[in-house]
Amino acid sequence: MRLADLTEALQRELVPALHLEIRYDAGAGTVLIPVTLDGDTIGEVAAMAEQIPGNENRHLLNADA
């Protein structure tokens, strides 16, 4: 999945829900993109994942699916 392929609205929701950070090290020419999922946000992120085209039938956190 490429973030650029998502709608702008979904991108804006995902960044805070994932606690996403982008760390660029110009000297090394590297980018580190850590995310943090916790009990307060995992359900929200799973619901967003189902909005991604092609993921409608994937149930990431539903054990009954």
N, CA, C, O and CB atoms as a CASP TS submission, in Angstrom:
PFRMAT TS
TARGET T0000
AUTHOR 0000-0000-0000
METHOD Language model
MODEL 1
PARENT N/A
ATOM      1  N   MET     1       0.839  -1.166   0.000  1.00  0.00           N
ATOM      2  CA  MET     1       0.000   0.000   0.000  1.00  0.00           C
ATOM      3  C   MET     1       0.891   1.237   0.000  1.00  0.00           C
ATOM      4  O   MET     1       1.887   1.308   0.719  1.00  0.00           O
ATOM      5  CB  MET     1      -0.958  -0.007   1.210  1.00  0.00           C
ATOM      6  N   ARG     2       0.515   2.187  -0.806  1.00  0.00           N
ATOM      7  CA  ARG     2       1.229   3.462  -0.853  1.00  0.00           C
ATOM      8  C   ARG     2       0.319   4.538  -0.279  1.00  0.00           C
ATOM      9  O   ARG     2      -0.830   4.676  -0.699  1.00  0.00           O
ATOM     10  CB  ARG     2       1.669   3.819  -2.313  1.00  0.00           C
ATOM     11  N   LEU     3       0.830   5.294   0.676  1.00  0.00           N
ATOM     12  CA  LEU     3       0.028   6.372   1.260  1.00  0.00           C
ATOM     13  C   LEU     3      -0.467   7.325   0.190  1.00  0.00           C
ATOM     14  O   LEU     3      -1.570   7.861   0.299  1.00  0.00           O
ATOM     15  CB  LEU     3       0.837   7.138   2.304  1.00  0.00           C
ATOM     16  N   ALA     4       0.330   7.542  -0.836  1.00  0.00           N
ATOM     17  CA  ALA     4      -0.055   8.465  -1.903  1.00  0.00           C
ATOM     18  C   ALA     4      -1.294   7.987  -2.658  1.00  0.00           C
ATOM     19  O   ALA     4      -1.976   8.791  -3.294  1.00  0.00           O
ATOM     20  CB  ALA     4       1.100   8.645  -2.875  1.00  0.00           C
ATOM     21  N   ASP     5      -1.592   6.695  -2.596  1.00  0.00           N
ATOM     22  CA  ASP     5      -2.767   6.159  -3.287  1.00  0.00           C
ATOM     23  C   ASP     5      -4.054   6.332  -2.486  1.00  0.00           C
ATOM     24  O   ASP     5      -5.145   6.132  -3.019  1.00  0.00           O
ATOM     25  CB  ASP     5      -2.558   4.693  -3.593  1.00  0.00           C
ATOM     26  N   LEU     6      -3.937   6.699  -1.218  1.00  0.00           N
ATOM     27  CA  LEU     6      -5.115   6.878  -0.369  1.00  0.00           C
ATOM     28  C   LEU     6      -5.718   8.261  -0.593  1.00  0.00           C
ATOM     29  O   LEU     6      -5.042   9.180  -1.057  1.00  0.00           O
ATOM     30  CB  LEU     6      -4.750   6.685   1.122  1.00  0.00           C
ATOM     31  N   THR     7      -6.982   8.393  -0.261  1.00  0.00           N
ATOM     32  CA  THR     7      -7.598   9.706  -0.353  1.00  0.00           C
ATOM     33  C   THR     7      -6.928  10.638   0.658  1.00  0.00           C
ATOM     34  O   THR     7      -6.397  10.191   1.675  1.00  0.00           O
ATOM     35  CB  THR     7      -9.133   9.620  -0.104  1.00  0.00           C
ATOM     36  N   GLU     8      -6.960  11.915   0.370  1.00  0.00           N
ATOM     37  CA  GLU     8      -6.347  12.888   1.274  1.00  0.00           C
ATOM     38  C   GLU     8      -7.007  12.835   2.648  1.00  0.00           C
ATOM     39  O   GLU     8      -6.330  12.950   3.669  1.00  0.00           O
ATOM     40  CB  GLU     8      -6.449  14.308   0.689  1.00  0.00           C
ATOM     41  N   ALA     9      -8.317  12.661   2.674  1.00  0.00           N
ATOM     42  CA  ALA     9      -9.041  12.599   3.953  1.00  0.00           C
ATOM     43  C   ALA     9      -8.557  11.408   4.785  1.00  0.00           C
ATOM     44  O   ALA     9      -8.353  11.537   5.992  1.00  0.00           O
ATOM     45  CB  ALA     9     -10.572  12.496   3.710  1.00  0.00           C
ATOM     46  N   LEU    10      -8.376  10.260   4.148  1.00  0.00           N
ATOM     47  CA  LEU    10      -7.918   9.078   4.879  1.00  0.00           C
ATOM     48  C   LEU    10      -6.470   9.251   5.343  1.00  0.00           C
ATOM     49  O   LEU    10      -6.116   8.817   6.439  1.00  0.00           O
ATOM     50  CB  LEU    10      -8.048   7.821   3.999  1.00  0.00           C
ATOM     51  N   GLN    11      -5.643   9.874   4.524  1.00  0.00           N
ATOM     52  CA  GLN    11      -4.263  10.154   4.942  1.00  0.00           C
ATOM     53  C   GLN    11      -4.251  11.020   6.190  1.00  0.00           C
ATOM     54  O   GLN    11      -3.480  10.769   7.116  1.00  0.00           O
ATOM     55  CB  GLN    11      -3.478  10.845   3.811  1.00  0.00           C
ATOM     56  N   ARG    12      -5.106  12.041   6.218  1.00  0.00           N
ATOM     57  CA  ARG    12      -5.153  12.950   7.371  1.00  0.00           C
ATOM     58  C   ARG    12      -5.619  12.243   8.642  1.00  0.00           C
ATOM     59  O   ARG    12      -5.217  12.621   9.743  1.00  0.00           O
ATOM     60  CB  ARG    12      -6.075  14.126   7.072  1.00  0.00           C
ATOM     61  N   GLU    13      -6.460  11.225   8.499  1.00  0.00           N
ATOM     62  CA  GLU    13      -6.923  10.459   9.658  1.00  0.00           C
ATOM     63  C   GLU    13      -5.863   9.468  10.138  1.00  0.00           C
ATOM     64  O   GLU    13      -5.699   9.262  11.341  1.00  0.00           O
ATOM     65  CB  GLU    13      -8.214   9.714   9.315  1.00  0.00           C
ATOM     66  N   LEU    14      -5.151   8.863   9.204  1.00  0.00           N
ATOM     67  CA  LEU    14      -4.186   7.830   9.558  1.00  0.00           C
ATOM     68  C   LEU    14      -2.980   8.357  10.326  1.00  0.00           C
ATOM     69  O   LEU    14      -2.509   7.700  11.255  1.00  0.00           O
ATOM     70  CB  LEU    14      -3.717   7.142   8.321  1.00  0.00           C
ATOM     71  N   VAL    15      -2.480   9.515   9.961  1.00  0.00           N
ATOM     72  CA  VAL    15      -1.257  10.028  10.590  1.00  0.00           C
ATOM     73  C   VAL    15      -1.403  10.138  12.107  1.00  0.00           C
ATOM     74  O   VAL    15      -0.564   9.593  12.824  1.00  0.00           O
ATOM     75  CB  VAL    15      -0.897  11.396  10.004  1.00  0.00           C
ATOM     76  N   PRO    16      -2.423  10.815  12.629  1.00  0.00           N
ATOM     77  CA  PRO    16      -2.534  10.875  14.091  1.00  0.00           C
ATOM     78  C   PRO    16      -2.952   9.537  14.719  1.00  0.00           C
ATOM     79  O   PRO    16      -2.529   9.224  15.832  1.00  0.00           O
ATOM     80  CB  PRO    16      -3.532  11.948  14.480  1.00  0.00           C
ATOM     81  N   ALA    17      -3.768   8.756  14.029  1.00  0.00           N
ATOM     82  CA  ALA    17      -4.207   7.474  14.583  1.00  0.00           C
ATOM     83  C   ALA    17      -3.046   6.502  14.739  1.00  0.00           C
ATOM     84  O   ALA    17      -3.028   5.697  15.671  1.00  0.00           O
ATOM     85  CB  ALA    17      -5.281   6.855  13.698  1.00  0.00           C
ATOM     86  N   LEU    18      -2.078   6.573  13.833  1.00  0.00           N
ATOM     87  CA  LEU    18      -0.908   5.697  13.897  1.00  0.00           C
ATOM     88  C   LEU    18       0.227   6.300  14.709  1.00  0.00           C
ATOM     89  O   LEU    18       1.255   5.655  14.916  1.00  0.00           O
ATOM     90  CB  LEU    18      -0.420   5.385  12.503  1.00  0.00           C
ATOM     91  N   HIS    19       0.048   7.528  15.169  1.00  0.00           N
ATOM     92  CA  HIS    19       1.134   8.253  15.827  1.00  0.00           C
ATOM     93  C   HIS    19       2.360   8.235  14.918  1.00  0.00           C
ATOM     94  O   HIS    19       3.494   8.083  15.372  1.00  0.00           O
ATOM     95  CB  HIS    19       1.464   7.629  17.223  1.00  0.00           C
ATOM     96  N   LEU    20       2.097   8.394  13.611  1.00  0.00           N
ATOM     97  CA  LEU    20       3.137   8.300  12.599  1.00  0.00           C
ATOM     98  C   LEU    20       4.071   9.499  12.662  1.00  0.00           C
ATOM     99  O   LEU    20       3.631  10.643  12.779  1.00  0.00           O
ATOM    100  CB  LEU    20       2.519   8.188  11.212  1.00  0.00           C
ATOM    101  N   GLU    21       5.352   9.222  12.584  1.00  0.00           N
ATOM    102  CA  GLU    21       6.381  10.256  12.535  1.00  0.00           C
ATOM    103  C   GLU    21       7.252   9.981  11.316  1.00  0.00           C
ATOM    104  O   GLU    21       7.387   8.837  10.882  1.00  0.00           O
ATOM    105  CB  GLU    21       7.236  10.285  13.856  1.00  0.00           C
ATOM    106  N   ILE    22       7.831  11.024  10.777  1.00  0.00           N
ATOM    107  CA  ILE    22       8.778  10.857   9.688  1.00  0.00           C
ATOM    108  C   ILE    22      10.083  11.502  10.126  1.00  0.00           C
ATOM    109  O   ILE    22      10.138  12.703  10.391  1.00  0.00           O
ATOM    110  CB  ILE    22       8.244  11.483   8.350  1.00  0.00           C
ATOM    111  N   ARG    23      11.130  10.695  10.200  1.00  0.00           N
ATOM    112  CA  ARG    23      12.438  11.186  10.628  1.00  0.00           C
ATOM    113  C   ARG    23      13.418  11.037   9.476  1.00  0.00           C
ATOM    114  O   ARG    23      13.706   9.925   9.033  1.00  0.00           O
ATOM    115  CB  ARG    23      12.944  10.423  11.888  1.00  0.00           C
ATOM    116  N   TYR    24      13.922  12.153   8.999  1.00  0.00           N
ATOM    117  CA  TYR    24      14.849  12.162   7.870  1.00  0.00           C
ATOM    118  C   TYR    24      16.247  12.494   8.356  1.00  0.00           C
ATOM    119  O   TYR    24      16.454  13.490   9.050  1.00  0.00           O
ATOM    120  CB  TYR    24      14.399  13.169   6.794  1.00  0.00           C
ATOM    121  N   ASP    25      17.197  11.663   7.991  1.00  0.00           N
ATOM    122  CA  ASP    25      18.603  11.892   8.316  1.00  0.00           C
ATOM    123  C   ASP    25      19.306  12.253   7.016  1.00  0.00           C
ATOM    124  O   ASP    25      19.676  11.378   6.234  1.00  0.00           O
ATOM    125  CB  ASP    25      19.264  10.630   9.001  1.00  0.00           C
ATOM    126  N   ALA    26      19.487  13.553   6.794  1.00  0.00           N
ATOM    127  CA  ALA    26      20.087  14.027   5.546  1.00  0.00           C
ATOM    128  C   ALA    26      21.509  13.519   5.381  1.00  0.00           C
ATOM    129  O   ALA    26      21.927  13.200   4.268  1.00  0.00           O
ATOM    130  CB  ALA    26      20.074  15.546   5.497  1.00  0.00           C
ATOM    131  N   GLY    27      22.252  13.441   6.471  1.00  0.00           N
ATOM    132  CA  GLY    27      23.631  12.974   6.393  1.00  0.00           C
ATOM    133  C   GLY    27      23.735  11.541   5.905  1.00  0.00           C
ATOM    134  O   GLY    27      24.610  11.211   5.105  1.00  0.00           O
ATOM    135  N   ALA    28      22.837  10.688   6.389  1.00  0.00           N
ATOM    136  CA  ALA    28      22.848   9.278   6.004  1.00  0.00           C
ATOM    137  C   ALA    28      21.975   9.017   4.783  1.00  0.00           C
ATOM    138  O   ALA    28      22.065   7.958   4.161  1.00  0.00           O
ATOM    139  CB  ALA    28      22.382   8.415   7.165  1.00  0.00           C
ATOM    140  N   GLY    29      21.122   9.994   4.440  1.00  0.00           N
ATOM    141  CA  GLY    29      20.211   9.807   3.308  1.00  0.00           C
ATOM    142  C   GLY    29      19.151   8.757   3.585  1.00  0.00           C
ATOM    143  O   GLY    29      18.726   8.041   2.678  1.00  0.00           O
ATOM    144  N   THR    30      18.717   8.662   4.855  1.00  0.00           N
ATOM    145  CA  THR    30      17.727   7.654   5.236  1.00  0.00           C
ATOM    146  C   THR    30      16.488   8.302   5.838  1.00  0.00           C
ATOM    147  O   THR    30      16.531   9.422   6.348  1.00  0.00           O
ATOM    148  CB  THR    30      18.332   6.658   6.228  1.00  0.00           C
ATOM    149  N   VAL    31      15.394   7.571   5.765  1.00  0.00           N
ATOM    150  CA  VAL    31      14.136   7.993   6.370  1.00  0.00           C
ATOM    151  C   VAL    31      13.658   6.875   7.275  1.00  0.00           C
ATOM    152  O   VAL    31      13.661   5.709   6.880  1.00  0.00           O
ATOM    153  CB  VAL    31      13.064   8.341   5.287  1.00  0.00           C
ATOM    154  N   LEU    32      13.249   7.218   8.478  1.00  0.00           N
ATOM    155  CA  LEU    32      12.673   6.267   9.423  1.00  0.00           C
ATOM    156  C   LEU    32      11.238   6.702   9.671  1.00  0.00           C
ATOM    157  O   LEU    32      10.980   7.867   9.973  1.00  0.00           O
ATOM    158  CB  LEU    32      13.498   6.200  10.767  1.00  0.00           C
ATOM    159  N   ILE    33      10.293   5.754   9.541  1.00  0.00           N
ATOM    160  CA  ILE    33       8.882   6.080   9.724  1.00  0.00           C
ATOM    161  C   ILE    33       8.292   5.132  10.776  1.00  0.00           C
ATOM    162  O   ILE    33       7.713   4.103  10.430  1.00  0.00           O
ATOM    163  CB  ILE    33       8.098   5.975   8.367  1.00  0.00           C
ATOM    164  N   PRO    34       8.437   5.479  12.053  1.00  0.00           N
ATOM    165  CA  PRO    34       7.854   4.633  13.098  1.00  0.00           C
ATOM    166  C   PRO    34       6.356   4.912  13.274  1.00  0.00           C
ATOM    167  O   PRO    34       5.896   6.039  13.093  1.00  0.00           O
ATOM    168  CB  PRO    34       8.590   4.855  14.431  1.00  0.00           C
ATOM    169  N   VAL    35       5.622   3.885  13.623  1.00  0.00           N
ATOM    170  CA  VAL    35       4.212   4.030  13.971  1.00  0.00           C
ATOM    171  C   VAL    35       3.990   3.351  15.314  1.00  0.00           C
ATOM    172  O   VAL    35       4.733   2.444  15.690  1.00  0.00           O
ATOM    173  CB  VAL    35       3.279   3.421  12.865  1.00  0.00           C
ATOM    174  N   THR    36       2.979   3.788  16.025  1.00  0.00           N
ATOM    175  CA  THR    36       2.646   3.210  17.320  1.00  0.00           C
ATOM    176  C   THR    36       1.161   2.886  17.343  1.00  0.00           C
ATOM    177  O   THR    36       0.320   3.761  17.138  1.00  0.00           O
ATOM    178  CB  THR    36       3.023   4.172  18.479  1.00  0.00           C
ATOM    179  N   LEU    37       0.851   1.631  17.592  1.00  0.00           N
ATOM    180  CA  LEU    37      -0.538   1.207  17.748  1.00  0.00           C
ATOM    181  C   LEU    37      -0.745   0.850  19.207  1.00  0.00           C
ATOM    182  O   LEU    37       0.081   0.174  19.821  1.00  0.00           O
ATOM    183  CB  LEU    37      -0.886  -0.004  16.810  1.00  0.00           C
ATOM    184  N   ASP    38      -1.854   1.313  19.750  1.00  0.00           N
ATOM    185  CA  ASP    38      -2.171   0.957  21.123  1.00  0.00           C
ATOM    186  C   ASP    38      -3.644   0.603  21.224  1.00  0.00           C
ATOM    187  O   ASP    38      -4.384   0.702  20.245  1.00  0.00           O
ATOM    188  CB  ASP    38      -1.815   2.106  22.089  1.00  0.00           C
ATOM    189  N   GLY    39      -4.056   0.200  22.388  1.00  0.00           N
ATOM    190  CA  GLY    39      -5.435  -0.228  22.589  1.00  0.00           C
ATOM    191  C   GLY    39      -6.461   0.838  22.278  1.00  0.00           C
ATOM    192  O   GLY    39      -7.599   0.520  21.933  1.00  0.00           O
ATOM    193  N   ASP    40      -6.078   2.096  22.393  1.00  0.00           N
ATOM    194  CA  ASP    40      -7.012   3.182  22.125  1.00  0.00           C
ATOM    195  C   ASP    40      -7.192   3.457  20.638  1.00  0.00           C
ATOM    196  O   ASP    40      -8.214   4.013  20.235  1.00  0.00           O
ATOM    197  CB  ASP    40      -6.547   4.432  22.813  1.00  0.00           C
ATOM    198  N   THR    41      -6.223   3.081  19.820  1.00  0.00           N
ATOM    199  CA  THR    41      -6.294   3.432  18.402  1.00  0.00           C
ATOM    200  C   THR    41      -6.401   2.252  17.454  1.00  0.00           C
ATOM    201  O   THR    41      -6.700   2.453  16.277  1.00  0.00           O
ATOM    202  CB  THR    41      -5.108   4.220  18.039  1.00  0.00           C
ATOM    203  N   ILE    42      -6.169   1.026  17.916  1.00  0.00           N
ATOM    204  CA  ILE    42      -6.129  -0.118  17.010  1.00  0.00           C
ATOM    205  C   ILE    42      -7.462  -0.334  16.290  1.00  0.00           C
ATOM    206  O   ILE    42      -7.469  -0.650  15.100  1.00  0.00           O
ATOM    207  CB  ILE    42      -5.750  -1.371  17.778  1.00  0.00           C
ATOM    208  N   GLY    43      -8.572  -0.171  16.977  1.00  0.00           N
ATOM    209  CA  GLY    43      -9.883  -0.329  16.341  1.00  0.00           C
ATOM    210  C   GLY    43     -10.127   0.731  15.284  1.00  0.00           C
ATOM    211  O   GLY    43     -10.675   0.448  14.218  1.00  0.00           O
ATOM    212  N   GLU    44      -9.716   1.948  15.586  1.00  0.00           N
ATOM    213  CA  GLU    44      -9.856   3.057  14.640  1.00  0.00           C
ATOM    214  C   GLU    44      -9.033   2.792  13.379  1.00  0.00           C
ATOM    215  O   GLU    44      -9.512   3.016  12.268  1.00  0.00           O
ATOM    216  CB  GLU    44      -9.420   4.386  15.293  1.00  0.00           C
ATOM    217  N   VAL    45      -7.819   2.326  13.544  1.00  0.00           N
ATOM    218  CA  VAL    45      -6.943   2.049  12.408  1.00  0.00           C
ATOM    219  C   VAL    45      -7.494   0.884  11.584  1.00  0.00           C
ATOM    220  O   VAL    45      -7.447   0.926  10.354  1.00  0.00           O
ATOM    221  CB  VAL    45      -5.510   1.737  12.893  1.00  0.00           C
ATOM    222  N   ALA    46      -8.009  -0.144  12.237  1.00  0.00           N
ATOM    223  CA  ALA    46      -8.590  -1.282  11.523  1.00  0.00           C
ATOM    224  C   ALA    46      -9.784  -0.834  10.687  1.00  0.00           C
ATOM    225  O   ALA    46      -9.950  -1.282   9.553  1.00  0.00           O
ATOM    226  CB  ALA    46      -9.015  -2.383  12.513  1.00  0.00           C
ATOM    227  N   ALA    47     -10.616   0.047  11.242  1.00  0.00           N
ATOM    228  CA  ALA    47     -11.763   0.558  10.487  1.00  0.00           C
ATOM    229  C   ALA    47     -11.298   1.359   9.271  1.00  0.00           C
ATOM    230  O   ALA    47     -11.898   1.272   8.199  1.00  0.00           O
ATOM    231  CB  ALA    47     -12.657   1.434  11.390  1.00  0.00           C
ATOM    232  N   MET    48     -10.237   2.131   9.438  1.00  0.00           N
ATOM    233  CA  MET    48      -9.694   2.897   8.316  1.00  0.00           C
ATOM    234  C   MET    48      -9.129   1.969   7.248  1.00  0.00           C
ATOM    235  O   MET    48      -9.277   2.229   6.054  1.00  0.00           O
ATOM    236  CB  MET    48      -8.608   3.866   8.802  1.00  0.00           C
ATOM    237  N   ALA    49      -8.483   0.888   7.675  1.00  0.00           N
ATOM    238  CA  ALA    49      -7.895  -0.058   6.719  1.00  0.00           C
ATOM    239  C   ALA    49      -8.964  -0.660   5.824  1.00  0.00           C
ATOM    240  O   ALA    49      -8.703  -0.950   4.656  1.00  0.00           O
ATOM    241  CB  ALA    49      -7.142  -1.171   7.455  1.00  0.00           C
ATOM    242  N   GLU    50     -10.147  -0.849   6.347  1.00  0.00           N
ATOM    243  CA  GLU    50     -11.229  -1.407   5.544  1.00  0.00           C
ATOM    244  C   GLU    50     -11.745  -0.408   4.515  1.00  0.00           C
ATOM    245  O   GLU    50     -12.444  -0.795   3.579  1.00  0.00           O
ATOM    246  CB  GLU    50     -12.367  -1.856   6.441  1.00  0.00           C
ATOM    247  N   GLN    51     -11.410   0.876   4.674  1.00  0.00           N
ATOM    248  CA  GLN    51     -11.813   1.902   3.700  1.00  0.00           C
ATOM    249  C   GLN    51     -10.863   1.965   2.505  1.00  0.00           C
ATOM    250  O   GLN    51     -11.177   2.597   1.496  1.00  0.00           O
ATOM    251  CB  GLN    51     -11.877   3.271   4.375  1.00  0.00           C
ATOM    252  N   ILE    52      -9.717   1.321   2.611  1.00  0.00           N
ATOM    253  CA  ILE    52      -8.733   1.342   1.533  1.00  0.00           C
ATOM    254  C   ILE    52      -9.241   0.460   0.396  1.00  0.00           C
ATOM    255  O   ILE    52      -9.594  -0.698   0.623  1.00  0.00           O
ATOM    256  CB  ILE    52      -7.330   0.861   2.034  1.00  0.00           C
ATOM    257  N   PRO    53      -9.281   0.992  -0.817  1.00  0.00           N
ATOM    258  CA  PRO    53      -9.757   0.183  -1.949  1.00  0.00           C
ATOM    259  C   PRO    53      -9.013  -1.146  -2.028  1.00  0.00           C
ATOM    260  O   PRO    53      -7.783  -1.183  -1.986  1.00  0.00           O
ATOM    261  CB  PRO    53      -9.591   0.955  -3.270  1.00  0.00           C
ATOM    262  N   GLY    54      -9.769  -2.232  -2.143  1.00  0.00           N
ATOM    263  CA  GLY    54      -9.189  -3.563  -2.194  1.00  0.00           C
ATOM    264  C   GLY    54      -9.163  -4.259  -0.850  1.00  0.00           C
ATOM    265  O   GLY    54      -8.924  -5.466  -0.795  1.00  0.00           O
ATOM    266  N   ASN    55      -9.401  -3.540   0.237  1.00  0.00           N
ATOM    267  CA  ASN    55      -9.376  -4.125   1.578  1.00  0.00           C
ATOM    268  C   ASN    55     -10.775  -4.315   2.160  1.00  0.00           C
ATOM    269  O   ASN    55     -10.909  -4.684   3.327  1.00  0.00           O
ATOM    270  CB  ASN    55      -8.554  -3.251   2.504  1.00  0.00           C
ATOM    271  N   GLU    56     -11.806  -4.072   1.377  1.00  0.00           N
ATOM    272  CA  GLU    56     -13.165  -4.109   1.907  1.00  0.00           C
ATOM    273  C   GLU    56     -13.518  -5.449   2.551  1.00  0.00           C
ATOM    274  O   GLU    56     -14.278  -5.488   3.518  1.00  0.00           O
ATOM    275  CB  GLU    56     -14.146  -3.808   0.806  1.00  0.00           C
ATOM    276  N   ASN    57     -12.978  -6.536   2.029  1.00  0.00           N
ATOM    277  CA  ASN    57     -13.336  -7.869   2.527  1.00  0.00           C
ATOM    278  C   ASN    57     -12.316  -8.434   3.506  1.00  0.00           C
ATOM    279  O   ASN    57     -12.426  -9.589   3.917  1.00  0.00           O
ATOM    280  CB  ASN    57     -13.495  -8.821   1.370  1.00  0.00           C
ATOM    281  N   ARG    58     -11.340  -7.644   3.877  1.00  0.00           N
ATOM    282  CA  ARG    58     -10.337  -8.103   4.838  1.00  0.00           C
ATOM    283  C   ARG    58     -10.785  -7.661   6.233  1.00  0.00           C
ATOM    284  O   ARG    58     -11.139  -6.500   6.437  1.00  0.00           O
ATOM    285  CB  ARG    58      -8.904  -7.537   4.491  1.00  0.00           C
ATOM    286  N   HIS    59     -10.768  -8.552   7.150  1.00  0.00           N
ATOM    287  CA  HIS    59     -11.168  -8.260   8.519  1.00  0.00           C
ATOM    288  C   HIS    59      -9.950  -8.457   9.404  1.00  0.00           C
ATOM    289  O   HIS    59      -9.732  -9.537   9.954  1.00  0.00           O
ATOM    290  CB  HIS    59     -12.361  -9.166   8.979  1.00  0.00           C
ATOM    291  N   LEU    60      -9.170  -7.411   9.532  1.00  0.00           N
ATOM    292  CA  LEU    60      -7.869  -7.503  10.190  1.00  0.00           C
ATOM    293  C   LEU    60      -7.942  -7.896  11.655  1.00  0.00           C
ATOM    294  O   LEU    60      -7.076  -8.622  12.142  1.00  0.00           O
ATOM    295  CB  LEU    60      -7.163  -6.205  10.074  1.00  0.00           C
ATOM    296  N   LEU    61      -8.954  -7.431  12.359  1.00  0.00           N
ATOM    297  CA  LEU    61      -9.015  -7.693  13.799  1.00  0.00           C
ATOM    298  C   LEU    61     -10.234  -8.496  14.212  1.00  0.00           C
ATOM    299  O   LEU    61     -10.496  -8.652  15.405  1.00  0.00           O
ATOM    300  CB  LEU    61      -9.001  -6.400  14.551  1.00  0.00           C
ATOM    301  N   ASN    62     -10.967  -8.997  13.266  1.00  0.00           N
ATOM    302  CA  ASN    62     -12.190  -9.726  13.577  1.00  0.00           C
ATOM    303  C   ASN    62     -11.895 -11.226  13.554  1.00  0.00           C
ATOM    304  O   ASN    62     -11.791 -11.825  12.484  1.00  0.00           O
ATOM    305  CB  ASN    62     -13.325  -9.366  12.574  1.00  0.00           C
ATOM    306  N   ALA    63     -11.763 -11.817  14.710  1.00  0.00           N
ATOM    307  CA  ALA    63     -11.425 -13.231  14.820  1.00  0.00           C
ATOM    308  C   ALA    63     -12.542 -14.125  14.267  1.00  0.00           C
ATOM    309  O   ALA    63     -12.299 -15.273  13.892  1.00  0.00           O
ATOM    310  CB  ALA    63     -11.141 -13.589  16.279  1.00  0.00           C
ATOM    311  N   ASP    64     -13.772 -13.585  14.222  1.00  0.00           N
ATOM    312  CA  ASP    64     -14.908 -14.377  13.740  1.00  0.00           C
ATOM    313  C   ASP    64     -15.003 -14.373  12.221  1.00  0.00           C
ATOM    314  O   ASP    64     -15.788 -15.139  11.661  1.00  0.00           O
ATOM    315  CB  ASP    64     -16.204 -13.851  14.335  1.00  0.00           C
ATOM    316  N   ALA    65     -14.235 -13.542  11.543  1.00  0.00           N
ATOM    317  CA  ALA    65     -14.335 -13.433  10.085  1.00  0.00           C
ATOM    318  C   ALA    65     -13.576 -14.544   9.403  1.00  0.00           C
ATOM    319  O   ALA    65     -13.550 -14.610   8.174  1.00  0.00           O
ATOM    320  CB  ALA    65     -13.814 -12.086   9.609  1.00  0.00           C
TER
END
